[in-house]
Structures are given as C-alpha cells and as structure tokens.
Amino acid sequence: MNRPGLHRRRYGTSMAEVIVAIALLGTATVAIGRFAVMTKQGLRERELGTRLSNELLNARERIGAWPLEQITAEHIEELPFSKSLAEQVDDLKWRTIVESISEPVNALRVTLKLECSLHGQTAHPQALTFWVAP
C-alpha cells in the first residue's frame, strides 16, 4: 500500500524559508547588540554609584578620626578625592553641613553631599548624614 509521492523527501529550501531565516537572524543580531550596549552602560553606572558611595564612606571614616574642633564645613570641603573617581567624573565638590545638636546627646551632625557632573550633566548628589559625639 505504498502510494507514490507520499514519502518523498525535499532536498532544497524555498526562497521564502531563506528570507525568513535571514530576517530572524538579523533581528536577533540587532537585539543582542542593543542588549549588550545597555548592559555595559548599566554596569558602568553601577560601578560609578559604588565609587561615589565608597568615597562618602571613606570621608566619614577620615572625619570621624579628627578632633571635634577640626570638624568644620570648610575643613571637610578641602578633603581630596580618590584619583580613580576624579578621572571618571568632572567637577567633584563636597557640600557639607555641620550642625551642633543636643538631642539625644551632644554631638555634631554632619551631612556630606558629593556633587559632580558626568558627560556635561549635573549628577544628583549622593548624601550621607552621620553624628560625631565627643
């Protein structure tokens, strides 16, 4: 009961199949390229955010080791920046507020902001507030 042509094999591809395959391959290539660029940009932004946070934490450690009378906004704003961060962003500046507080204990409340610009745009400053007690 073999019918002729029922088990015939195809040995070629049609032009429509080739066009669809090329279109799918092109779409996948473009999508992967965009994904790679966005991933690289996201990793770069994450690295910069980590560097900014580390710079704030390092400044807090340095300031915490100072005598209380040396903890002034002017003195803090003179702190140098790490070389790697200074090479990555422009216009690095410390913005500092130092206030005496009496509640819950007598201490100094220090608010540090790290301002910078990246590619000509001002970045939102990261801020850190901490207390230094005598």
Contacts in CASP RR format, 6 or more apart in sequence:
PFRMAT RR
TARGET T0000
AUTHOR 0000-0000-0000
METHOD contacts of the structure
MODEL  1
MNRPGLHRRRYGTSMAEVIVAIALLGTATVAIGRFAVMTKQGLRERELGT
RLSNELLNARERIGAWPLEQITAEHIEELPFSKSLAEQVDDLKWRTIVES
ISEPVNALRVTLKLECSLHGQTAHPQALTFWVAP
48 88 0 8 1.000
48 89 0 8 1.000
48 118 0 8 1.000
49 126 0 8 1.000
51 82 0 8 1.000
51 84 0 8 1.000
51 85 0 8 1.000
51 88 0 8 1.000
52 85 0 8 1.000
52 114 0 8 1.000
52 116 0 8 1.000
52 126 0 8 1.000
53 126 0 8 1.000
55 81 0 8 1.000
55 82 0 8 1.000
55 85 0 8 1.000
55 114 0 8 1.000
56 112 0 8 1.000
56 114 0 8 1.000
56 126 0 8 1.000
56 127 0 8 1.000
56 128 0 8 1.000
57 128 0 8 1.000
58 82 0 8 1.000
59 76 0 8 1.000
59 79 0 8 1.000
59 94 0 8 1.000
59 112 0 8 1.000
59 128 0 8 1.000
60 110 0 8 1.000
60 112 0 8 1.000
60 128 0 8 1.000
60 130 0 8 1.000
62 79 0 8 1.000
63 71 0 8 1.000
63 76 0 8 1.000
63 79 0 8 1.000
63 110 0 8 1.000
63 132 0 8 1.000
64 71 0 8 1.000
64 132 0 8 1.000
66 75 0 8 1.000
68 108 0 8 1.000
68 132 0 8 1.000
68 134 0 8 1.000
71 98 0 8 1.000
71 108 0 8 1.000
71 110 0 8 1.000
71 132 0 8 1.000
72 98 0 8 1.000
73 96 0 8 1.000
73 97 0 8 1.000
73 98 0 8 1.000
76 94 0 8 1.000
76 96 0 8 1.000
76 98 0 8 1.000
76 110 0 8 1.000
76 112 0 8 1.000
77 93 0 8 1.000
77 94 0 8 1.000
77 95 0 8 1.000
77 96 0 8 1.000
79 94 0 8 1.000
81 92 0 8 1.000
85 92 0 8 1.000
86 92 0 8 1.000
89 116 0 8 1.000
89 117 0 8 1.000
89 118 0 8 1.000
89 123 0 8 1.000
90 116 0 8 1.000
90 117 0 8 1.000
90 118 0 8 1.000
90 120 0 8 1.000
91 115 0 8 1.000
91 116 0 8 1.000
91 117 0 8 1.000
92 114 0 8 1.000
92 115 0 8 1.000
92 116 0 8 1.000
93 114 0 8 1.000
93 115 0 8 1.000
93 116 0 8 1.000
94 112 0 8 1.000
94 113 0 8 1.000
94 114 0 8 1.000
94 115 0 8 1.000
95 112 0 8 1.000
95 113 0 8 1.000
95 114 0 8 1.000
95 115 0 8 1.000
95 125 0 8 1.000
96 110 0 8 1.000
96 111 0 8 1.000
96 112 0 8 1.000
96 113 0 8 1.000
97 109 0 8 1.000
97 110 0 8 1.000
97 111 0 8 1.000
98 108 0 8 1.000
98 109 0 8 1.000
98 110 0 8 1.000
98 111 0 8 1.000
99 108 0 8 1.000
99 109 0 8 1.000
99 111 0 8 1.000
100 106 0 8 1.000
100 107 0 8 1.000
100 108 0 8 1.000
100 109 0 8 1.000
101 107 0 8 1.000
101 108 0 8 1.000
101 109 0 8 1.000
101 131 0 8 1.000
105 133 0 8 1.000
106 133 0 8 1.000
106 134 0 8 1.000
107 131 0 8 1.000
107 132 0 8 1.000
107 133 0 8 1.000
107 134 0 8 1.000
108 131 0 8 1.000
108 132 0 8 1.000
108 133 0 8 1.000
109 129 0 8 1.000
109 130 0 8 1.000
109 131 0 8 1.000
110 129 0 8 1.000
110 130 0 8 1.000
110 131 0 8 1.000
110 132 0 8 1.000
111 127 0 8 1.000
111 128 0 8 1.000
111 129 0 8 1.000
112 127 0 8 1.000
112 128 0 8 1.000
112 129 0 8 1.000
112 130 0 8 1.000
113 125 0 8 1.000
113 126 0 8 1.000
113 127 0 8 1.000
114 125 0 8 1.000
114 126 0 8 1.000
114 127 0 8 1.000
115 122 0 8 1.000
115 123 0 8 1.000
115 125 0 8 1.000
116 122 0 8 1.000
116 123 0 8 1.000
116 125 0 8 1.000
117 123 0 8 1.000
END
